[in-house]
Amino acid sequence: MSTTTATAPAVQRTAVQKRTDPARARRRRRLGQWGFIAPAVVFMLLFFGYPLVRNVVMSFQDFSPSTFFDGKSPFNGADNWSKVFHDDLFGKALWHTIVFTIGSLIGQFGIGLALAAFFTKRFPLNGFLRSLILLPWLVPMVVSGIVWRRILDQDTGVLNSFAEVIGLGGHTPWLTSPGMALFSVIMVNIWIGIPFNMVILYGGLQEIPKELYEASSLDGASAWRTFRSITLPLLKPVITVVLVLGFMSTVKILDLILALTDGGPADSTQTLGTLTYQNSFVQLDFGAGAVVGNVLILISAVFAVFYLRANRSEGK
């Protein structure tokens, strides 16, 4: 009788523990998950969230050199935004940014894809030539800009000297003509971005099964039909990544343009990136610079939303 009475509470406690253990395990698992996520969240808040919020707040304040250093920056409403949007240079810079970004992406992607397809073939010195093409990507952008500025110099540049030797003139104002400067900057940026596009696309092409191309050849499909029906669909995820990363790195380019033209001549190569620099560090109008920076962030955010929506629709 006493043995039965003593064992009954023990059995009850064991049953209660069995019922509570799953809940405790879930809590521990959730705490472990948050333990892994917390460092990334803290990092994002400190190094991305705070600067972003601070930049937005700065765009609504009177930030001059004096107010910047004494810490007293009065709120001035939408004055900075109104001043930037009513400036004719902002419209020009926005248009130049669009042309520069689209032109660079088309050139980099087109040539990069062609080179990636070319290097999928086996031939002598394949690896050596691919390593040489990577050089523009490895050189710092400021160094590339300075070198290309000497190459494109109207009077002493190598390109004009070579054109004169072969009888194609030799006095083209690549960087000093308002009509040629933006085109020249785009060409230099394409030269810099080709290796990145080629490497990523080459890796994507290597993952496409060779059996598909063999079956296509047996069916008598042309090269264009094979490219359109096999290569492009299977390469689409890689193409998306290349274009997104290319857009993010191109829309904000500053150092290359400063090294080549410094935004000139006659503001013909001013972009939103250079306009932000001019407002903040040349004119020392930090509020106006923050406004242009916020516009750049907004453009990137809109592009990111479209990218995420496209990926979500493809995954359904």
Residue, then its C-alpha position, 0 to 999 in steps of 0.5 A: m500500500s505504501t509502495t503504491t502511494a510512493t510511486a504514484p507521485a513519481v510517475q506523475r512528475t515523470a509525466v509532467q516532465k515529459r509534457t514540459d520537455p518539448a516546450r523547453a526544447r523549443r525555447r532553447r532552440r529559439l534562443g539558439q537561433w536568436g543567438f546566431i542571428a543577433p550579431a548580424v542584426v546588431f552589425m546591420l543596425l550599427f553600420f547600416g541602420y544608424p547611418l541611413v537614419r542619420n543621413v535622412v535626418m541630416s537632409f532636413q537640417d541646416f548643416s553648414p561647416s559651422t553647425f557641423f562642428d558645434g553640433k547645433s544643426p537647426f531643423n529647416g524642413a524641406d528647404n534642402w530638398s527644395k533647393v536640390f530639386h530646383d537646381d538644374l544640375f540635379g536633373k542633368a546628374l540624374w539623366h547622366t546617372i541613368v545613361f551611365t548605368i544603362g550603357s555600362l551594364i549593357g556593355q559589360f554584360g554583352i561583352g562579358l557574356a561573349l567572352a564567357a561563351f568563348f572561353t568555354k571552348r578548349f584551346p591553348l592558352n585558355g587559362f592564361l588569357r582568362s587571367l590576363i582579362l582579370l587585370p582591369w578588375l584587380v587594379p584600383m579604380v582610381v589608378s585605372g582612371i588616371v591611366w585612362r586619362r593619360i591614354l585619352d588625352q587629346d594632345t599626348g594620349v596614346l589613343n589619338s597618337f595611334a589613330e593618327v598613325i593609322g590615318l584616322g585623325g588623332h585630335t579627338p577630344w575624348l575627355t574635353s568635349p561635352g559631347m564625348a566625355l560621358f561616352s568615354v567614361i562609359m567605355v572606361n567603366i565597361w572595360i573595368g567591369i567586363p572581367f567581373n561579368m565574364v567570371i560570374l557568367y563563365g561559372g554559370l555556363q560551366e554548370i549547364p549539362k553538356e548533354l543538353y547541347e549534345a541533344s540540341s546538336l542531334d536535333g539540328a538546332s542552330a546556335w542561336r536556337t540553342f542559346r535562346s532555348i537552353t543557355l539563357p533559361l538555365l543561365k537566368p539566375v546567374i544573369t540576375v545576380v550579375l545585373v543586380l550587383g552590376f547595377m548596385s556598383t555602377v549607379k554610385i560610382l564616384d572615384l572613376i569619374l573624379a579621376l577621369t573628368d571630375g564631373g566636367p567638362a561643363d558638368s557633362t559627366q556629373t552623376l548623382g554620386t559626383l553631385t553628392y561629393q560636390n555638395s558635401f565636400v566641395q561646397l560644404d553643404f552637407g544637407a544638400g549632399a544628404v538629399v542627393g545621397n537619399v535619392l541614390i538610396l531610394i533608387s537602389a531600394v526601388f530596384a531591390v524591390f523589383y528584383l525581390r518581386a521578380n524572384r518571388s514570382e519565379g519561385k511560385 
